[in-house]
Amino acid sequence: MQEVRDNNLTVQHVLSLMRRSPANMPTLEDLAQIFNVSSRTMIRHFQAEGTNYRELRDRIHRELATESLRNTDHSVESIGLELGYQDTASFRRAFKRWCNSSPAAYRLQSRQ
């Protein structure tokens, strides 16, 4: 773990890097290369922090999606595309998994 600390690897730093380009988010391998560690070391670090790559990726996508739905009139399709989803159906399924409601229902409820 000392190697990880020397490379300034923190979950907050990883989240910051991932937020920079949500449509083209760095993969686990990309992050490992950025921090000059192996992918396995990244996985161990995430496990020590009680998380994993998918949870971090989903957290960012959920935060950005809910913010866009609350604060913009962008279509659900365009929000999904901005986040890197290839089709609206994939984005809707992911959103429902995160928030237990459809993007349209979330938008309606958040604006009441």
A tleap script that builds the chain and sets N, CA, C and O, in Angstrom:
source leaprc.protein.ff14SB
mol = sequence {
  NMET GLN GLU VAL ARG ASP ASN ASN LEU THR
  VAL GLN HIE VAL LEU SER LEU MET ARG ARG
  SER PRO ALA ASN MET PRO THR LEU GLU ASP
  LEU ALA GLN ILE PHE ASN VAL SER SER ARG
  THR MET ILE ARG HIE PHE GLN ALA GLU GLY
  THR ASN TYR ARG GLU LEU ARG ASP ARG ILE
  HIE ARG GLU LEU ALA THR GLU SER LEU ARG
  ASN THR ASP HIE SER VAL GLU SER ILE GLY
  LEU GLU LEU GLY TYR GLN ASP THR ALA SER
  PHE ARG ARG ALA PHE LYS ARG TRP CYS ASN
  SER SER PRO ALA ALA TYR ARG LEU GLN SER
  ARG CGLN
}
set mol.1.N position { 0.812 -1.204 0.000 }
set mol.1.CA position { 0.000 0.000 0.000 }
set mol.1.C position { 0.856 1.270 0.000 }
set mol.1.O position { 0.393 2.334 -0.412 }
set mol.2.N position { 2.080 1.156 0.455 }
set mol.2.CA position { 2.945 2.334 0.474 }
set mol.2.C position { 3.111 2.911 -0.924 }
set mol.2.O position { 3.135 4.128 -1.105 }
set mol.3.N position { 3.227 2.025 -1.914 }
set mol.3.CA position { 3.369 2.486 -3.301 }
set mol.3.C position { 2.172 3.349 -3.702 }
set mol.3.O position { 2.323 4.361 -4.386 }
set mol.4.N position { 0.989 2.936 -3.267 }
set mol.4.CA position { -0.222 3.682 -3.594 }
set mol.4.C position { -0.181 5.063 -2.951 }
set mol.4.O position { -0.479 6.055 -3.616 }
set mol.5.N position { 0.173 5.146 -1.697 }
set mol.5.CA position { 0.229 6.441 -1.015 }
set mol.5.C position { 1.251 7.366 -1.661 }
set mol.5.O position { 1.023 8.570 -1.769 }
set mol.6.N position { 2.358 6.813 -2.081 }
set mol.6.CA position { 3.388 7.627 -2.716 }
set mol.6.C position { 2.906 8.239 -4.025 }
set mol.6.O position { 3.406 9.284 -4.442 }
set mol.7.N position { 1.953 7.608 -4.665 }
set mol.7.CA position { 1.439 8.105 -5.937 }
set mol.7.C position { 0.192 8.977 -5.758 }
set mol.7.O position { -0.488 9.288 -6.736 }
set mol.8.N position { -0.113 9.372 -4.517 }
set mol.8.CA position { -1.230 10.259 -4.232 }
set mol.8.C position { -2.564 9.673 -4.689 }
set mol.8.O position { -3.440 10.403 -5.153 }
set mol.9.N position { -2.714 8.379 -4.559 }
set mol.9.CA position { -3.937 7.701 -4.969 }
set mol.9.C position { -4.940 7.728 -3.832 }
set mol.9.O position { -4.764 7.050 -2.820 }
set mol.10.N position { -5.979 8.504 -4.000 }
set mol.10.CA position { -7.091 8.522 -3.063 }
set mol.10.C position { -8.363 8.381 -3.871 }
set mol.10.O position { -8.386 8.687 -5.063 }
set mol.11.N position { -9.415 7.921 -3.228 }
set mol.11.CA position { -10.689 7.784 -3.929 }
set mol.11.C position { -11.138 9.141 -4.455 }
set mol.11.O position { -11.667 9.231 -5.563 }
set mol.12.N position { -10.933 10.195 -3.675 }
set mol.12.CA position { -11.341 11.527 -4.131 }
set mol.12.C position { -10.570 11.948 -5.378 }
set mol.12.O position { -11.141 12.551 -6.288 }
set mol.13.N position { -9.289 11.636 -5.424 }
set mol.13.CA position { -8.486 11.965 -6.601 }
set mol.13.C position { -8.965 11.161 -7.810 }
set mol.13.O position { -9.065 11.692 -8.916 }
set mol.14.N position { -9.260 9.884 -7.593 }
set mol.14.CA position { -9.778 9.038 -8.675 }
set mol.14.C position { -11.107 9.596 -9.179 }
set mol.14.O position { -11.315 9.701 -10.388 }
set mol.15.N position { -12.005 9.954 -8.263 }
set mol.15.CA position { -13.295 10.525 -8.663 }
set mol.15.C position { -13.101 11.805 -9.467 }
set mol.15.O position { -13.796 12.036 -10.456 }
set mol.16.N position { -12.169 12.621 -9.045 }
set mol.16.CA position { -11.884 13.860 -9.767 }
set mol.16.C position { -11.450 13.569 -11.202 }
set mol.16.O position { -11.908 14.225 -12.137 }
set mol.17.N position { -10.579 12.599 -11.373 }
set mol.17.CA position { -10.134 12.225 -12.723 }
set mol.17.C position { -11.285 11.666 -13.553 }
set mol.17.O position { -11.392 11.947 -14.746 }
set mol.18.N position { -12.130 10.886 -12.923 }
set mol.18.CA position { -13.241 10.263 -13.642 }
set mol.18.C position { -14.294 11.297 -14.052 }
set mol.18.O position { -14.933 11.148 -15.093 }
set mol.19.N position { -14.476 12.335 -13.246 }
set mol.19.CA position { -15.472 13.371 -13.545 }
set mol.19.C position { -15.085 14.237 -14.742 }
set mol.19.O position { -15.950 14.838 -15.378 }
set mol.20.N position { -13.812 14.302 -15.044 }
set mol.20.CA position { -13.348 15.199 -16.112 }
set mol.20.C position { -13.968 14.899 -17.464 }
set mol.20.O position { -14.195 15.810 -18.260 }
set mol.21.N position { -14.240 13.652 -17.726 }
set mol.21.CA position { -14.782 13.269 -19.026 }
set mol.21.C position { -15.744 12.102 -18.861 }
set mol.21.O position { -15.384 10.961 -19.150 }
set mol.22.N position { -16.968 12.372 -18.399 }
set mol.22.CA position { -17.894 11.277 -18.112 }
set mol.22.C position { -18.252 10.426 -19.334 }
set mol.22.O position { -18.557 9.242 -19.189 }
set mol.23.N position { -18.220 11.004 -20.519 }
set mol.23.CA position { -18.548 10.233 -21.720 }
set mol.23.C position { -17.386 9.348 -22.148 }
set mol.23.O position { -17.581 8.378 -22.879 }
set mol.24.N position { -16.192 9.673 -21.703 }
set mol.24.CA position { -15.000 8.909 -22.061 }
set mol.24.C position { -14.182 8.676 -20.791 }
set mol.24.O position { -12.992 8.986 -20.727 }
set mol.25.N position { -14.853 8.122 -19.790 }
set mol.25.CA position { -14.258 7.942 -18.476 }
set mol.25.C position { -13.073 6.973 -18.538 }
set mol.25.O position { -13.130 5.969 -19.249 }
set mol.26.N position { -11.999 7.270 -17.796 }
set mol.26.CA position { -10.864 6.348 -17.803 }
set mol.26.C position { -11.261 4.982 -17.242 }
set mol.26.O position { -12.017 4.891 -16.274 }
set mol.27.N position { -10.748 3.944 -17.854 }
set mol.27.CA position { -10.990 2.587 -17.382 }
set mol.27.C position { -10.119 2.313 -16.163 }
set mol.27.O position { -9.268 3.124 -15.799 }
set mol.28.N position { -10.341 1.174 -15.548 }
set mol.28.CA position { -9.502 0.765 -14.430 }
set mol.28.C position { -8.041 0.705 -14.864 }
set mol.28.O position { -7.148 1.132 -14.133 }
set mol.29.N position { -7.809 0.176 -16.048 }
set mol.29.CA position { -6.445 0.076 -16.572 }
set mol.29.C position { -5.840 1.462 -16.811 }
set mol.29.O position { -4.664 1.689 -16.528 }
set mol.30.N position { -6.651 2.383 -17.332 }
set mol.30.CA position { -6.178 3.760 -17.536 }
set mol.30.C position { -5.765 4.391 -16.208 }
set mol.30.O position { -4.718 5.031 -16.114 }
set mol.31.N position { -6.596 4.204 -15.186 }
set mol.31.CA position { -6.290 4.775 -13.870 }
set mol.31.C position { -5.009 4.177 -13.300 }
set mol.31.O position { -4.183 4.887 -12.726 }
set mol.32.N position { -4.853 2.872 -13.462 }
set mol.32.CA position { -3.633 2.219 -12.976 }
set mol.32.C position { -2.407 2.815 -13.656 }
set mol.32.O position { -1.382 3.046 -13.013 }
set mol.33.N position { -2.516 3.059 -14.940 }
set mol.33.CA position { -1.397 3.641 -15.680 }
set mol.33.C position { -1.114 5.070 -15.198 }
set mol.33.O position { 0.044 5.452 -15.028 }
set mol.34.N position { -2.168 5.850 -14.981 }
set mol.34.CA position { -2.007 7.224 -14.499 }
set mol.34.C position { -1.252 7.245 -13.168 }
set mol.34.O position { -0.373 8.080 -12.954 }
set mol.35.N position { -1.611 6.309 -12.273 }
set mol.35.CA position { -0.993 6.273 -10.948 }
set mol.35.C position { 0.258 5.397 -10.896 }
set mol.35.O position { 0.873 5.229 -9.842 }
set mol.36.N position { 0.621 4.844 -12.050 }
set mol.36.CA position { 1.830 4.028 -12.151 }
set mol.36.C position { 1.807 2.832 -11.201 }
set mol.36.O position { 2.795 2.527 -10.534 }
set mol.37.N position { 0.657 2.166 -11.159 }
set mol.37.CA position { 0.496 0.939 -10.378 }
set mol.37.C position { -0.196 -0.087 -11.263 }
set mol.37.O position { -0.650 0.239 -12.360 }
set mol.38.N position { -0.275 -1.314 -10.794 }
set mol.38.CA position { -0.972 -2.346 -11.561 }
set mol.38.C position { -2.481 -2.230 -11.346 }
set mol.38.O position { -2.940 -1.616 -10.383 }
set mol.39.N position { -3.232 -2.825 -12.249 }
set mol.39.CA position { -4.691 -2.856 -12.094 }
set mol.39.C position { -5.060 -3.565 -10.801 }
set mol.39.O position { -5.992 -3.157 -10.108 }
set mol.40.N position { -4.338 -4.615 -10.478 }
set mol.40.CA position { -4.606 -5.367 -9.247 }
set mol.40.C position { -4.387 -4.483 -8.017 }
set mol.40.O position { -5.147 -4.573 -7.053 }
set mol.41.N position { -3.368 -3.639 -8.038 }
set mol.41.CA position { -3.132 -2.714 -6.924 }
set mol.41.C position { -4.290 -1.729 -6.805 }
set mol.41.O position { -4.712 -1.398 -5.697 }
set mol.42.N position { -4.801 -1.265 -7.930 }
set mol.42.CA position { -5.972 -0.369 -7.901 }
set mol.42.C position { -7.150 -1.088 -7.253 }
set mol.42.O position { -7.831 -0.524 -6.396 }
set mol.43.N position { -7.387 -2.319 -7.658 }
set mol.43.CA position { -8.505 -3.092 -7.106 }
set mol.43.C position { -8.339 -3.257 -5.598 }
set mol.43.O position { -9.296 -3.072 -4.846 }
set mol.44.N position { -7.134 -3.603 -5.155 }
set mol.44.CA position { -6.888 -3.761 -3.713 }
set mol.44.C position { -7.115 -2.450 -2.966 }
set mol.44.O position { -7.677 -2.442 -1.871 }
set mol.45.N position { -6.679 -1.352 -3.557 }
set mol.45.CA position { -6.882 -0.048 -2.914 }
set mol.45.C position { -8.376 0.259 -2.796 }
set mol.45.O position { -8.841 0.690 -1.741 }
set mol.46.N position { -9.117 0.043 -3.862 }
set mol.46.CA position { -10.562 0.277 -3.813 }
set mol.46.C position { -11.210 -0.612 -2.752 }
set mol.46.O position { -12.070 -0.154 -1.999 }
set mol.47.N position { -10.800 -1.882 -2.690 }
set mol.47.CA position { -11.359 -2.792 -1.690 }
set mol.47.C position { -11.060 -2.296 -0.277 }
set mol.47.O position { -11.918 -2.373 0.603 }
set mol.48.N position { -9.862 -1.793 -0.060 }
set mol.48.CA position { -9.497 -1.261 1.259 }
set mol.48.C position { -10.362 -0.060 1.627 }
set mol.48.O position { -10.605 0.200 2.806 }
set mol.49.N position { -10.821 0.663 0.622 }
set mol.49.CA position { -11.688 1.824 0.840 }
set mol.49.C position { -13.171 1.434 0.847 }
set mol.49.O position { -14.036 2.291 1.028 }
set mol.50.N position { -13.464 0.140 0.649 }
set mol.50.CA position { -14.843 -0.339 0.682 }
set mol.50.C position { -15.623 -0.050 -0.584 }
set mol.50.O position { -16.844 0.101 -0.539 }
set mol.51.N position { -14.939 0.027 -1.707 }
set mol.51.CA position { -15.617 0.332 -2.965 }
set mol.51.C position { -14.965 -0.451 -4.094 }
set mol.51.O position { -14.073 -1.267 -3.862 }
set mol.52.N position { -15.410 -0.198 -5.305 }
set mol.52.CA position { -14.791 -0.788 -6.490 }
set mol.52.C position { -14.984 0.170 -7.660 }
set mol.52.O position { -15.693 1.170 -7.547 }
set mol.53.N position { -14.350 -0.144 -8.774 }
set mol.53.CA position { -14.391 0.750 -9.935 }
set mol.53.C position { -15.823 1.002 -10.399 }
set mol.53.O position { -16.199 2.146 -10.653 }
set mol.54.N position { -16.614 -0.047 -10.509 }
set mol.54.CA position { -17.988 0.117 -11.005 }
set mol.54.C position { -18.797 1.042 -10.094 }
set mol.54.O position { -19.544 1.892 -10.578 }
set mol.55.N position { -18.651 0.878 -8.786 }
set mol.55.CA position { -19.381 1.751 -7.859 }
set mol.55.C position { -18.976 3.210 -8.035 }
set mol.55.O position { -19.825 4.101 -7.996 }
set mol.56.N position { -17.698 3.453 -8.225 }
set mol.56.CA position { -17.235 4.831 -8.426 }
set mol.56.C position { -17.774 5.398 -9.734 }
set mol.56.O position { -18.248 6.533 -9.779 }
set mol.57.N position { -17.700 4.599 -10.796 }
set mol.57.CA position { -18.218 5.033 -12.100 }
set mol.57.C position { -19.717 5.324 -12.006 }
set mol.57.O position { -20.194 6.347 -12.498 }
set mol.58.N position { -20.448 4.412 -11.370 }
set mol.58.CA position { -21.889 4.605 -11.226 }
set mol.58.C position { -22.213 5.822 -10.369 }
set mol.58.O position { -23.173 6.540 -10.648 }
set mol.59.N position { -21.419 6.058 -9.327 }
set mol.59.CA position { -21.658 7.225 -8.467 }
set mol.59.C position { -21.564 8.514 -9.272 }
set mol.59.O position { -22.411 9.396 -9.140 }
set mol.60.N position { -20.541 8.622 -10.102 }
set mol.60.CA position { -20.363 9.827 -10.912 }
set mol.60.C position { -21.490 9.959 -11.919 }
set mol.60.O position { -22.071 11.035 -12.064 }
set mol.61.N position { -21.803 8.882 -12.613 }
set mol.61.CA position { -22.896 8.938 -13.588 }
set mol.61.C position { -24.214 9.305 -12.907 }
set mol.61.O position { -24.981 10.109 -13.436 }
set mol.62.N position { -24.481 8.718 -11.737 }
set mol.62.CA position { -25.721 9.026 -11.012 }
set mol.62.C position { -25.757 10.503 -10.614 }
set mol.62.O position { -26.770 11.174 -10.813 }
set mol.63.N position { -24.659 11.009 -10.053 }
set mol.63.CA position { -24.612 12.419 -9.636 }
set mol.63.C position { -24.842 13.356 -10.819 }
set mol.63.O position { -25.631 14.297 -10.731 }
set mol.64.N position { -24.152 13.093 -11.918 }
set mol.64.CA position { -24.283 13.966 -13.089 }
set mol.64.C position { -25.665 13.852 -13.722 }
set mol.64.O position { -26.234 14.852 -14.160 }
set mol.65.N position { -26.203 12.642 -13.771 }
set mol.65.CA position { -27.528 12.441 -14.364 }
set mol.65.C position { -28.607 13.129 -13.535 }
set mol.65.O position { -29.456 13.831 -14.084 }
set mol.66.N position { -28.581 12.934 -12.222 }
set mol.66.CA position { -29.616 13.552 -11.390 }
set mol.66.C position { -29.501 15.073 -11.415 }
set mol.66.O position { -30.514 15.774 -11.418 }
set mol.67.N position { -28.281 15.581 -11.432 }
set mol.67.CA position { -28.089 17.034 -11.523 }
set mol.67.C position { -28.657 17.571 -12.839 }
set mol.67.O position { -29.347 18.591 -12.844 }
set mol.68.N position { -28.377 16.903 -13.937 }
set mol.68.CA position { -28.887 17.349 -15.243 }
set mol.68.C position { -30.405 17.271 -15.303 }
set mol.68.O position { -31.051 18.169 -15.843 }
set mol.69.N position { -30.976 16.213 -14.755 }
set mol.69.CA position { -32.433 16.070 -14.776 }
set mol.69.C position { -33.109 17.145 -13.928 }
set mol.69.O position { -34.176 17.641 -14.289 }
set mol.70.N position { -32.496 17.503 -12.806 }
set mol.70.CA position { -33.073 18.537 -11.938 }
set mol.70.C position { -32.914 19.935 -12.510 }
set mol.70.O position { -33.808 20.769 -12.368 }
set mol.71.N position { -31.779 20.200 -13.158 }
set mol.71.CA position { -31.417 21.577 -13.478 }
set mol.71.C position { -31.436 21.958 -14.946 }
set mol.71.O position { -31.202 23.121 -15.277 }
set mol.72.N position { -31.706 21.015 -15.832 }
set mol.72.CA position { -31.739 21.341 -17.258 }
set mol.72.C position { -33.000 20.769 -17.886 }
set mol.72.O position { -33.722 19.981 -17.275 }
set mol.73.N position { -33.241 21.179 -19.101 }
set mol.73.CA position { -34.338 20.608 -19.880 }
set mol.73.C position { -33.815 19.684 -20.969 }
set mol.73.O position { -34.539 19.369 -21.913 }
set mol.74.N position { -32.553 19.242 -20.847 }
set mol.74.CA position { -31.991 18.318 -21.826 }
set mol.74.C position { -32.816 17.039 -21.839 }
set mol.74.O position { -33.327 16.605 -20.806 }
set mol.75.N position { -32.938 16.451 -23.002 }
set mol.75.CA position { -33.689 15.203 -23.111 }
set mol.75.C position { -32.946 14.086 -22.384 }
set mol.75.O position { -31.736 14.155 -22.169 }
set mol.76.N position { -33.702 13.056 -22.012 }
set mol.76.CA position { -33.100 11.889 -21.376 }
set mol.76.C position { -32.063 11.284 -22.314 }
set mol.76.O position { -31.000 10.848 -21.872 }
set mol.77.N position { -32.369 11.257 -23.595 }
set mol.77.CA position { -31.434 10.715 -24.581 }
set mol.77.C position { -30.118 11.497 -24.582 }
set mol.77.O position { -29.043 10.897 -24.575 }
set mol.78.N position { -30.197 12.828 -24.591 }
set mol.78.CA position { -28.962 13.621 -24.646 }
set mol.78.C position { -28.156 13.496 -23.353 }
set mol.78.O position { -26.926 13.506 -23.391 }
set mol.79.N position { -28.827 13.381 -22.222 }
set mol.79.CA position { -28.111 13.185 -20.956 }
set mol.79.C position { -27.375 11.847 -20.984 }
set mol.79.O position { -26.214 11.760 -20.582 }
set mol.80.N position { -28.049 10.818 -21.455 }
set mol.80.CA position { -27.406 9.509 -21.572 }
set mol.80.C position { -26.191 9.557 -22.475 }
set mol.80.O position { -25.150 8.983 -22.154 }
set mol.81.N position { -26.318 10.241 -23.606 }
set mol.81.CA position { -25.188 10.359 -24.536 }
set mol.81.C position { -24.034 11.144 -23.914 }
set mol.81.O position { -22.870 10.790 -24.097 }
set mol.82.N position { -24.358 12.212 -23.177 }
set mol.82.CA position { -23.324 13.009 -22.505 }
set mol.82.C position { -22.540 12.176 -21.494 }
set mol.82.O position { -21.370 12.447 -21.222 }
set mol.83.N position { -23.199 11.165 -20.945 }
set mol.83.CA position { -22.552 10.304 -19.955 }
set mol.83.C position { -21.867 9.098 -20.584 }
set mol.83.O position { -21.254 8.292 -19.885 }
set mol.84.N position { -21.973 8.974 -21.907 }
set mol.84.CA position { -21.259 7.902 -22.591 }
set mol.84.C position { -22.070 6.665 -22.894 }
set mol.84.O position { -21.519 5.662 -23.348 }
set mol.85.N position { -23.369 6.713 -22.653 }
set mol.85.CA position { -24.213 5.559 -22.978 }
set mol.85.C position { -24.495 5.552 -24.472 }
set mol.85.O position { -24.789 6.591 -25.064 }
set mol.86.N position { -24.402 4.378 -25.074 }
set mol.86.CA position { -24.585 4.247 -26.517 }
set mol.86.C position { -26.046 4.354 -26.931 }
set mol.86.O position { -26.350 4.758 -28.053 }
set mol.87.N position { -26.946 3.994 -26.027 }
set mol.87.CA position { -28.369 4.096 -26.358 }
set mol.87.C position { -29.162 4.465 -25.107 }
set mol.87.O position { -28.718 4.261 -23.978 }
set mol.88.N position { -30.334 5.007 -25.347 }
set mol.88.CA position { -31.175 5.499 -24.258 }
set mol.88.C position { -31.623 4.372 -23.340 }
set mol.88.O position { -31.720 4.560 -22.127 }
set mol.89.N position { -31.896 3.204 -23.909 }
set mol.89.CA position { -32.366 2.080 -23.095 }
set mol.89.C position { -31.331 1.692 -22.034 }
set mol.89.O position { -31.691 1.412 -20.891 }
set mol.90.N position { -30.072 1.675 -22.402 }
set mol.90.CA position { -29.013 1.341 -21.430 }
set mol.90.C position { -28.957 2.377 -20.314 }
set mol.90.O position { -28.820 2.029 -19.141 }
set mol.91.N position { -29.064 3.644 -20.683 }
set mol.91.CA position { -29.053 4.705 -19.679 }
set mol.91.C position { -30.263 4.585 -18.757 }
set mol.91.O position { -30.126 4.712 -17.541 }
set mol.92.N position { -31.441 4.341 -19.319 }
set mol.92.CA position { -32.651 4.211 -18.496 }
set mol.92.C position { -32.534 3.051 -17.504 }
set mol.92.O position { -32.917 3.183 -16.342 }
set mol.93.N position { -32.005 1.919 -17.965 }
set mol.93.CA position { -31.833 0.762 -17.071 }
set mol.93.C position { -30.865 1.093 -15.938 }
set mol.93.O position { -31.124 0.778 -14.777 }
set mol.94.N position { -29.755 1.727 -16.283 }
set mol.94.CA position { -28.776 2.096 -15.255 }
set mol.94.C position { -29.396 3.079 -14.266 }
set mol.94.O position { -29.225 2.935 -13.056 }
set mol.95.N position { -30.110 4.069 -14.773 }
set mol.95.CA position { -30.719 5.072 -13.902 }
set mol.95.C position { -31.724 4.416 -12.961 }
set mol.95.O position { -31.773 4.741 -11.775 }
set mol.96.N position { -32.516 3.502 -13.485 }
set mol.96.CA position { -33.506 2.817 -12.649 }
set mol.96.C position { -32.805 1.999 -11.561 }
set mol.96.O position { -33.296 1.917 -10.436 }
set mol.97.N position { -31.673 1.399 -11.888 }
set mol.97.CA position { -30.894 0.640 -10.906 }
set mol.97.C position { -30.384 1.574 -9.797 }
set mol.97.O position { -30.387 1.202 -8.624 }
set mol.98.N position { -29.949 2.781 -10.169 }
set mol.98.CA position { -29.408 3.721 -9.183 }
set mol.98.C position { -30.481 4.350 -8.314 }
set mol.98.O position { -30.309 4.480 -7.102 }
set mol.99.N position { -31.591 4.741 -8.931 }
set mol.99.CA position { -32.565 5.607 -8.248 }
set mol.99.C position { -33.937 4.974 -8.042 }
set mol.99.O position { -34.817 5.595 -7.447 }
set mol.100.N position { -34.128 3.761 -8.518 }
set mol.100.CA position { -35.420 3.071 -8.397 }
set mol.100.C position { -36.568 3.830 -9.044 }
set mol.100.O position { -37.718 3.692 -8.628 }
set mol.101.N position { -36.265 4.622 -10.049 }
set mol.101.CA position { -37.306 5.282 -10.841 }
set mol.101.C position { -36.726 5.604 -12.209 }
set mol.101.O position { -35.510 5.605 -12.403 }
set mol.102.N position { -37.606 5.873 -13.137 }
set mol.102.CA position { -37.140 6.233 -14.477 }
set mol.102.C position { -36.598 7.662 -14.449 }
set mol.102.O position { -36.933 8.430 -13.547 }
set mol.103.N position { -35.769 8.026 -15.421 }
set mol.103.CA position { -35.280 9.411 -15.471 }
set mol.103.C position { -36.422 10.427 -15.560 }
set mol.103.O position { -36.377 11.473 -14.913 }
set mol.104.N position { -37.440 10.119 -16.357 }
set mol.104.CA position { -38.563 11.057 -16.507 }
set mol.104.C position { -39.316 11.223 -15.192 }
set mol.104.O position { -39.679 12.340 -14.824 }
set mol.105.N position { -39.556 10.121 -14.480 }
set mol.105.CA position { -40.252 10.200 -13.196 }
set mol.105.C position { -39.410 10.960 -12.173 }
set mol.105.O position { -39.945 11.741 -11.386 }
set mol.106.N position { -38.106 10.737 -12.182 }
set mol.106.CA position { -37.212 11.454 -11.271 }
set mol.106.C position { -37.277 12.953 -11.542 }
set mol.106.O position { -37.374 13.755 -10.612 }
set mol.107.N position { -37.223 13.325 -12.809 }
set mol.107.CA position { -37.271 14.746 -13.178 }
set mol.107.C position { -38.576 15.369 -12.697 }
set mol.107.O position { -38.572 16.447 -12.102 }
set mol.108.N position { -39.668 14.705 -12.950 }
set mol.108.CA position { -40.976 15.221 -12.555 }
set mol.108.C position { -41.057 15.389 -11.038 }
set mol.108.O position { -41.501 16.426 -10.547 }
set mol.109.N position { -40.632 14.378 -10.309 }
set mol.109.CA position { -40.686 14.427 -8.850 }
set mol.109.C position { -39.761 15.504 -8.289 }
set mol.109.O position { -40.116 16.174 -7.320 }
set mol.110.N position { -38.592 15.678 -8.879 }
set mol.110.CA position { -37.631 16.648 -8.349 }
set mol.110.C position { -38.059 18.090 -8.584 }
set mol.110.O position { -37.559 19.007 -7.931 }
set mol.111.N position { -38.970 18.285 -9.501 }
set mol.111.CA position { -39.405 19.651 -9.821 }
set mol.111.C position { -40.715 20.036 -9.153 }
set mol.111.O position { -41.226 21.133 -9.378 }
set mol.112.N position { -41.257 19.157 -8.344 }
set mol.112.CA position { -42.520 19.476 -7.669 }
set mol.112.C position { -42.288 20.240 -6.392 }
set mol.112.O position { -43.243 20.589 -5.699 }
savepdb mol mol.pdb
quit
